[in-house]
Amino acid sequence: MSNIIQSSELNLALDENTPSQVLKELAQSQSDKIRFAVAENPNTSPEILKGLFSEFPIQVLNNFALDLILLENPDFLEELYGVYGRKIRLHIMNYQFSLLNGVQIIQTNIFVVL
């Protein structure tokens, strides 16, 4: 029975339509697989992502919602780094790919955690 419950919780954690309040509860799970999935879920609130960052920094930094979070709170990365900066080195590299005529087609941030 426990495996069935955990499986349904994992499915909720993976589902991008899961409400952030449910993800908040799942972030407290004893299962690292469920917490891992919550860290990757773009519907996870910034506050929950901050809490998961020390355990799953790569998943938080690669969360699809990070660009939107940074638009709303440009200091979000500094807040993460300020809390965990002594343990984690964060490098942000901006890459731009352009067509020959100079029209920008892709701009992305790549985060390297050491």
Secondary structure, 3 states (H helix, E strand, C coil): CHHHHHHHHHHHHHCCCCCHHHHHHHCCCCCHHHHHHHHHCCCCCHHHHHHHHCCCHHHHHCCCCHHHHHHHCCCHHHHHHHHHCCCCCEEEEEEEEECCCCCEEEEEEEEEEC
